[in-house]
Amino acid sequence: MTMGATETQTLLDVLRSKSAVDCDTFTVDVPQKLGPFVDCTSNQAIAYHELVRVDADGSPIHAKVIKESIDYAALKASQYSGVDPAELAVETMMVKLALRIVPYLTGYSHIQTNPKYSYNKQKTIENAQRIVAIYKDLDPSYDTKRVCIKIPSTWEGLQACRELEKQGVSTLATTMFCMEQAVLAAHVGCTYIAPYINELRVHFDSSYVDENKAFNFCGSAQRYYEQIKSKTQVLPASLTSIQEVMKLAGAHHITVSPPLLTKLAETPANPWEGDTGSVFSDGAEEKFGSYESILEEESKWRLAFTLSLGGKAEGKIIQAINIFCEKQDGLEALARQK
């Protein structure tokens, strides 16, 4: 949105002056109102909670999307033999929701692969290729070079990213918590990484607070990429307040949920006494050791990842994969109920 001469500058305006701002949603209202955004990110949890929404009368808002996706999956069953029709329907639902938001974007539309393939390189690659094909089927006019595939940052997931980037498919390494993941993501050529500032549990357990937020890691990853002149960009995610968002002003990209985007757009920049951009203004002279020994040897990388942060990084990704698998099951159940 362009700010008029008499309008008050908001925190969203400030954020946009310092970072590429993405929306983290499958709900079209906020992108319509506050867009254009650069990218739109999503995942199985976002998809599930969007698809089970009901209107004031209690009727499912997306009944048509669900039915059309099931019909499409049935039509394509022979083309994707060996793929559960419910899984294919879920992928279609997510792409259909994403395409509604495309008119309010200038960059990529992101879809996350099935989290059940987090430890299977080949199935992740096939899943990504299928998602791109669904975009092309559902909207032949849409440039699939503007599709970005989100993949959990396991060893297998990052090797899948390597192959997909070689094929011209943009990737985002998601559920990222430590430098061992970040250096491998750059090495394999990911377009983005998504450091989770808060572990995923905070969004599903209101009593839980992440006491080890990943601000320092996020800043270190961006400084590392800039020092090695990597193409990979840092896209922080999993934010819980506008204070956290503004602390990250200056990230290459940042993805923000609709409630926080709305609050940013409603909050005047002056006065704002909160932190703005300290994550990237501090530590400019940070020095990094060499990670070369772990980049091409799976066992060495896995051990380094297991040891990172005293095991906390691996614990956080296991938790995230668990939650996303639960939401994947919920999405597939929606398809089977119909």
NORQUIKA-V699581 format. One record per backbone hydrogen bond with DSSP energy under -0.5 kcal/mol. CO is the residue of the C=O (numbers start at 1). NH is the residue of the N-H. If there is no record, write none. Layout:
BEGIN
co: (CO:CO)
nh: (NH:NH)
END
This chain:
BEGIN
co: (4:9:9:10:11:12:13:14:15:15:19:20:20:21:22:23:23:27:28:29:30:31:37:38:38:39:40:41:43:44:45:46:47:48:50:53:53:55:59:60:62:63:64:65:66:67:68:69:70:71:72:74:76:76:78:80:82:84:84:85:86:87:88:89:90:91:92:93:94:95:96:97:98:98:101:102:104:104:108:108:109:111:114:115:117:118:120:121:122:123:124:125:126:127:128:129:130:131:132:133:134:135:139:142:143:144:146:147:148:148:149:150:151:152:154:155:156:157:158:159:160:161:162:163:164:165:168:170:171:171:172:172:173:174:176:178:178:179:180:181:182:183:184:185:185:186:191:192:193:193:194:195:195:197:199:200:201:201:205:209:214:215:216:217:218:219:220:221:222:223:224:225:225:233:234:236:237:238:241:242:243:244:245:246:246:247:248:252:253:254:256:257:258:259:260:261:262:263:264:264:264:266:267:277:277:278:283:291:291:292:296:297:298:299:300:301:302:303:304:307:308:308:309:311:312:313:314:315:316:317:318:319:320:321:322:323:324:325:326:327:328:329:330:331:332:333:334)
nh: (7:269:270:14:15:16:17:18:18:19:21:22:254:38:256:25:41:31:32:33:34:35:106:106:107:23:110:25:47:48:49:50:51:52:53:61:62:58:55:63:66:67:68:69:70:71:72:73:74:75:76:77:79:80:81:83:84:87:88:89:90:91:92:93:94:95:96:97:98:99:100:101:101:102:104:105:36:37:40:110:148:150:117:118:120:157:124:125:126:127:128:129:130:131:132:133:134:135:136:137:138:139:142:144:146:147:109:170:111:150:172:113:174:154:158:159:160:161:162:163:164:165:166:167:169:168:170:149:191:192:151:174:194:153:196:181:182:183:184:185:186:187:188:189:190:189:233:173:195:235:176:197:237:214:202:203:204:205:208:211:218:219:220:221:222:223:224:225:226:227:228:229:230:193:253:255:197:198:245:246:247:248:248:249:277:279:251:20:236:22:24:261:262:263:264:265:266:267:11:12:267:268:11:280:281:282:286:294:295:295:298:301:302:303:304:305:306:307:308:310:311:313:312:315:316:317:318:319:320:321:322:323:324:325:326:327:328:329:330:331:332:333:334:335:336:337:338)
END
